[in-house]
Amino acid sequence: MSTIETDRLTIRHPVEVDRDRFVAMFTDEAFTVFSDGVHDAVSANARFDGMLLLVDAVPYAKQPVIERATGAIVGYTGVGTAVVDGLDRLEWGWRFVPEARGRGYATEATTALLASADRIADGELLCLIDPRNAASRRVADKVGFRWWKHIDWLGDPNQPTDVLTRPIGSGGPALLAPT
């Protein structure tokens, strides 16, 4: 397990002792704004289980972002999976607790973990963003994602989702979820 440190943050693989914090975040409406919705305890635990499994296969999968000054997990950054155009793709995302937003943490953590991904993989990542989430769109632009198209992600054609792409390493074909 690798650990990345920036001036203000630590980014590392999730471990079992992180479960309670992630379940609390996944069941919090303020944390899950601009997402597929707030989770109940069962689905929040399943989502955390998915993080643990994926990081074993993809070293830049979603990881806790820890504020060094406090030691608190304030969010995550990294890839999950998303089916787009019939392909189960690697999709980069980040999410932070409200009190950590607007402090540059998303850009700082994502830049650091993407640099690691750039060294170990080649291909194209996706990033899905609700068009109303201007702050995340600015982060995506800063870290090199570019708009590709709109899709109906959450089942409402009146609420399209922006799909952005970014090459990692030397670029190449779409990076697919591990099987």
C-alpha atoms as a printed R data frame, in Angstrom:
    type eleno elety resid chain resno       x      y       z
1   ATOM     1    CA   MET     A     1   0.000  0.000   0.000
2   ATOM     2    CA   SER     A     2   1.433  3.343  -1.015
3   ATOM     3    CA   THR     A     3   0.854  6.594   0.799
4   ATOM     4    CA   ILE     A     4   1.004  9.982  -0.886
5   ATOM     5    CA   GLU     A     5   1.575 13.125   1.143
6   ATOM     6    CA   THR     A     6   1.100 16.702   0.051
7   ATOM     7    CA   ASP     A     7   1.655 19.771   2.189
8   ATOM     8    CA   ARG     A     8  -1.818 19.454   3.723
9   ATOM     9    CA   LEU     A     9  -3.113 15.974   2.898
10  ATOM    10    CA   THR     A    10  -2.393 12.266   3.054
11  ATOM    11    CA   ILE     A    11  -3.899  9.977   0.408
12  ATOM    12    CA   ARG     A    12  -3.716  6.235   1.048
13  ATOM    13    CA   HIS     A    13  -5.542  3.006   0.314
14  ATOM    14    CA   PRO     A    14  -8.710  2.431   2.344
15  ATOM    15    CA   VAL     A    15  -8.499 -0.041   5.224
16  ATOM    16    CA   GLU     A    16 -11.142 -1.684   7.384
17  ATOM    17    CA   VAL     A    17 -10.752  0.834  10.220
18  ATOM    18    CA   ASP     A    18 -11.995  3.526   7.789
19  ATOM    19    CA   ARG     A    19 -15.391  1.811   7.434
20  ATOM    20    CA   ASP     A    20 -17.309  3.751  10.098
21  ATOM    21    CA   ARG     A    21 -16.156  7.109   8.723
22  ATOM    22    CA   PHE     A    22 -17.060  6.197   5.139
23  ATOM    23    CA   VAL     A    23 -20.440  4.752   6.107
24  ATOM    24    CA   ALA     A    24 -21.171  7.990   7.985
25  ATOM    25    CA   MET     A    25 -20.187 10.055   4.938
26  ATOM    26    CA   PHE     A    26 -22.116  7.882   2.447
27  ATOM    27    CA   THR     A    27 -25.272  8.185   4.578
28  ATOM    28    CA   ASP     A    28 -24.994 11.982   4.841
29  ATOM    29    CA   GLU     A    29 -27.083 14.005   2.370
30  ATOM    30    CA   ALA     A    30 -24.643 16.924   2.460
31  ATOM    31    CA   PHE     A    31 -21.735 14.629   1.505
32  ATOM    32    CA   THR     A    32 -23.647 12.911  -1.305
33  ATOM    33    CA   VAL     A    33 -25.033 16.027  -2.999
34  ATOM    34    CA   PHE     A    34 -24.583 15.858  -6.810
35  ATOM    35    CA   SER     A    35 -24.385 12.056  -6.670
36  ATOM    36    CA   ASP     A    36 -26.682  9.111  -7.227
37  ATOM    37    CA   GLY     A    37 -28.116  9.811  -3.781
38  ATOM    38    CA   VAL     A    38 -27.674  9.211  -0.096
39  ATOM    39    CA   HIS     A    39 -27.122  5.604   0.975
40  ATOM    40    CA   ASP     A    40 -28.689  3.587   3.749
41  ATOM    41    CA   ALA     A    41 -26.371  1.631   6.067
42  ATOM    42    CA   VAL     A    42 -26.503 -1.534   3.949
43  ATOM    43    CA   SER     A    43 -25.666  0.175   0.646
44  ATOM    44    CA   ALA     A    44 -23.055  2.404   2.338
45  ATOM    45    CA   ASN     A    45 -21.271 -0.677   3.673
46  ATOM    46    CA   ALA     A    46 -21.489 -2.323   0.249
47  ATOM    47    CA   ARG     A    47 -20.010  0.784  -1.341
48  ATOM    48    CA   PHE     A    48 -17.113  0.724   1.118
49  ATOM    49    CA   ASP     A    49 -16.602 -3.005   0.431
50  ATOM    50    CA   GLY     A    50 -16.359 -2.100  -3.260
51  ATOM    51    CA   MET     A    51 -13.645  0.451  -2.476
52  ATOM    52    CA   LEU     A    52 -11.627 -2.188  -0.619
53  ATOM    53    CA   LEU     A    53 -11.955 -4.683  -3.480
54  ATOM    54    CA   LEU     A    54 -11.184 -2.270  -6.313
55  ATOM    55    CA   VAL     A    55  -8.057 -0.814  -4.718
56  ATOM    56    CA   ASP     A    56  -6.564 -4.320  -4.639
57  ATOM    57    CA   ALA     A    57  -6.824 -4.430  -8.450
58  ATOM    58    CA   VAL     A    58  -6.363 -0.741  -9.313
59  ATOM    59    CA   PRO     A    59  -3.790  1.100  -7.161
60  ATOM    60    CA   TYR     A    60  -5.366  4.489  -7.933
61  ATOM    61    CA   ALA     A    61  -8.910  3.454  -6.982
62  ATOM    62    CA   LYS     A    62 -10.890  5.639  -4.553
63  ATOM    63    CA   GLN     A    63  -8.830  6.449  -1.490
64  ATOM    64    CA   PRO     A    64  -9.346  8.368   1.731
65  ATOM    65    CA   VAL     A    65  -8.092 11.927   1.777
66  ATOM    66    CA   ILE     A    66  -6.857 12.744   5.255
67  ATOM    67    CA   GLU     A    67  -6.300 16.268   6.510
68  ATOM    68    CA   ARG     A    68  -2.809 16.150   8.006
69  ATOM    69    CA   ALA     A    69  -3.472 18.932  10.529
70  ATOM    70    CA   THR     A    70  -6.356 17.014  12.140
71  ATOM    71    CA   GLY     A    71  -5.902 13.390  11.067
72  ATOM    72    CA   ALA     A    72  -9.528 13.373   9.899
73  ATOM    73    CA   ILE     A    73 -10.740 11.695   6.726
74  ATOM    74    CA   VAL     A    74 -12.342 14.591   4.842
75  ATOM    75    CA   GLY     A    75 -13.236 12.825   1.585
76  ATOM    76    CA   TYR     A    76 -11.893 10.639  -1.171
77  ATOM    77    CA   THR     A    77 -10.411 10.748  -4.653
78  ATOM    78    CA   GLY     A    78  -9.663  8.052  -7.229
79  ATOM    79    CA   VAL     A    79 -11.391  5.722  -9.657
80  ATOM    80    CA   GLY     A    80 -14.512  3.687  -9.336
81  ATOM    81    CA   THR     A    81 -16.396  2.059 -12.172
82  ATOM    82    CA   ALA     A    82 -19.225  3.307 -14.367
83  ATOM    83    CA   VAL     A    83 -20.986  1.742 -17.325
84  ATOM    84    CA   VAL     A    84 -20.930  4.234 -20.202
85  ATOM    85    CA   ASP     A    85 -21.889  3.247 -23.744
86  ATOM    86    CA   GLY     A    86 -22.119 -0.383 -22.641
87  ATOM    87    CA   LEU     A    87 -18.544 -0.538 -21.316
88  ATOM    88    CA   ASP     A    88 -17.640 -0.842 -17.627
89  ATOM    89    CA   ARG     A    89 -15.087  1.972 -17.500
90  ATOM    90    CA   LEU     A    90 -12.771  3.360 -14.856
91  ATOM    91    CA   GLU     A    91 -14.269  6.673 -13.742
92  ATOM    92    CA   TRP     A    92 -12.415  9.196 -11.586
93  ATOM    93    CA   GLY     A    93 -14.298 10.963  -8.847
94  ATOM    94    CA   TRP     A    94 -13.831 12.930  -5.656
95  ATOM    95    CA   ARG     A    95 -16.114 13.929  -2.862
96  ATOM    96    CA   PHE     A    96 -15.486 15.938   0.291
97  ATOM    97    CA   VAL     A    97 -17.351 16.768   3.478
98  ATOM    98    CA   PRO     A    98 -18.884 20.259   3.361
99  ATOM    99    CA   GLU     A    99 -16.408 21.775   5.829
100 ATOM   100    CA   ALA     A   100 -13.486 20.683   3.607
101 ATOM   101    CA   ARG     A   101 -14.914 22.126   0.385
102 ATOM   102    CA   GLY     A   102 -13.574 25.319  -1.147
103 ATOM   103    CA   ARG     A   103 -10.114 24.802   0.342
104 ATOM   104    CA   GLY     A   104  -8.418 23.332  -2.728
105 ATOM   105    CA   TYR     A   105  -8.322 19.824  -1.258
106 ATOM   106    CA   ALA     A   106 -10.015 18.178  -4.256
107 ATOM   107    CA   THR     A   107  -7.491 19.655  -6.677
108 ATOM   108    CA   GLU     A   108  -4.532 18.926  -4.386
109 ATOM   109    CA   ALA     A   109  -5.475 15.299  -3.668
110 ATOM   110    CA   THR     A   110  -6.582 14.504  -7.209
111 ATOM   111    CA   THR     A   111  -3.443 16.014  -8.739
112 ATOM   112    CA   ALA     A   112  -1.279 13.912  -6.423
113 ATOM   113    CA   LEU     A   113  -3.072 10.610  -7.059
114 ATOM   114    CA   LEU     A   114  -3.335 11.245 -10.814
115 ATOM   115    CA   ALA     A   115   0.445 11.746 -10.896
116 ATOM   116    CA   SER     A   116   0.801  8.266  -9.429
117 ATOM   117    CA   ALA     A   117  -1.676  6.838 -11.961
118 ATOM   118    CA   ASP     A   118   0.238  8.536 -14.793
119 ATOM   119    CA   ARG     A   119   3.358  6.580 -13.770
120 ATOM   120    CA   ILE     A   120   1.734  3.135 -13.667
121 ATOM   121    CA   ALA     A   121  -1.026  3.005 -16.291
122 ATOM   122    CA   ASP     A   122  -1.762  4.020 -19.867
123 ATOM   123    CA   GLY     A   123  -5.222  4.722 -21.223
124 ATOM   124    CA   GLU     A   124  -8.221  6.989 -20.933
125 ATOM   125    CA   LEU     A   125 -10.224  7.722 -17.783
126 ATOM   126    CA   LEU     A   126 -13.731  9.111 -17.506
127 ATOM   127    CA   CYS     A   127 -15.103 11.640 -15.049
128 ATOM   128    CA   LEU     A   128 -18.871 12.083 -14.575
129 ATOM   129    CA   ILE     A   129 -20.081 15.433 -13.234
130 ATOM   130    CA   ASP     A   130 -23.524 16.868 -12.630
131 ATOM   131    CA   PRO     A   131 -23.576 20.053 -14.779
132 ATOM   132    CA   ARG     A   132 -24.900 22.002 -11.767
133 ATOM   133    CA   ASN     A   133 -21.714 21.183  -9.833
134 ATOM   134    CA   ALA     A   134 -19.558 24.083 -10.999
135 ATOM   135    CA   ALA     A   135 -16.922 23.539  -8.301
136 ATOM   136    CA   SER     A   136 -16.223 19.958  -9.404
137 ATOM   137    CA   ARG     A   137 -16.152 21.032 -13.026
138 ATOM   138    CA   ARG     A   138 -13.430 23.566 -12.175
139 ATOM   139    CA   VAL     A   139 -11.435 20.843 -10.411
140 ATOM   140    CA   ALA     A   140 -11.816 18.533 -13.428
141 ATOM   141    CA   ASP     A   141 -10.571 21.261 -15.755
142 ATOM   142    CA   LYS     A   142  -7.575 22.002 -13.498
143 ATOM   143    CA   VAL     A   143  -6.469 18.353 -13.384
144 ATOM   144    CA   GLY     A   144  -6.745 17.816 -17.133
145 ATOM   145    CA   PHE     A   145 -10.186 16.357 -17.828
146 ATOM   146    CA   ARG     A   146 -11.925 17.619 -20.988
147 ATOM   147    CA   TRP     A   147 -15.628 17.548 -21.856
148 ATOM   148    CA   TRP     A   148 -16.719 14.717 -24.148
149 ATOM   149    CA   LYS     A   149 -20.524 14.509 -24.075
150 ATOM   150    CA   HIS     A   150 -23.740 14.392 -22.047
151 ATOM   151    CA   ILE     A   151 -25.381 11.145 -20.954
152 ATOM   152    CA   ASP     A   152 -28.524 10.200 -19.058
153 ATOM   153    CA   TRP     A   153 -26.713  8.818 -16.009
154 ATOM   154    CA   LEU     A   154 -29.292  8.978 -13.237
155 ATOM   155    CA   GLY     A   155 -32.314  7.922 -15.266
156 ATOM   156    CA   ASP     A   156 -33.689 11.404 -15.926
157 ATOM   157    CA   PRO     A   157 -33.176 12.650 -19.495
158 ATOM   158    CA   ASN     A   158 -33.904 16.177 -18.237
159 ATOM   159    CA   GLN     A   159 -30.873 15.986 -15.917
160 ATOM   160    CA   PRO     A   160 -27.946 15.054 -18.181
161 ATOM   161    CA   THR     A   161 -24.544 14.246 -16.738
162 ATOM   162    CA   ASP     A   162 -21.343 15.659 -18.214
163 ATOM   163    CA   VAL     A   163 -18.809 13.034 -19.286
164 ATOM   164    CA   LEU     A   164 -15.201 14.199 -19.361
165 ATOM   165    CA   THR     A   165 -12.091 12.265 -20.358
166 ATOM   166    CA   ARG     A   166  -8.402 12.423 -19.506
167 ATOM   167    CA   PRO     A   167  -5.489 10.340 -20.725
168 ATOM   168    CA   ILE     A   168  -3.166  8.842 -18.150
169 ATOM   169    CA   GLY     A   169   0.373  7.706 -18.806
170 ATOM   170    CA   SER     A   170   0.933  7.750 -22.552
171 ATOM   171    CA   GLY     A   171  -2.805  7.611 -23.235
172 ATOM   172    CA   GLY     A   172  -4.465  4.910 -25.250
173 ATOM   173    CA   PRO     A   173  -7.773  3.084 -25.222
174 ATOM   174    CA   ALA     A   174 -10.488  3.327 -22.606
175 ATOM   175    CA   LEU     A   175  -9.490  1.862 -19.260
176 ATOM   176    CA   LEU     A   176 -12.008 -0.819 -18.354
177 ATOM   177    CA   ALA     A   177 -12.975 -2.069 -14.928
178 ATOM   178    CA   PRO     A   178 -11.127 -5.194 -13.820
179 ATOM   179    CA   THR     A   179 -13.070 -8.421 -14.236
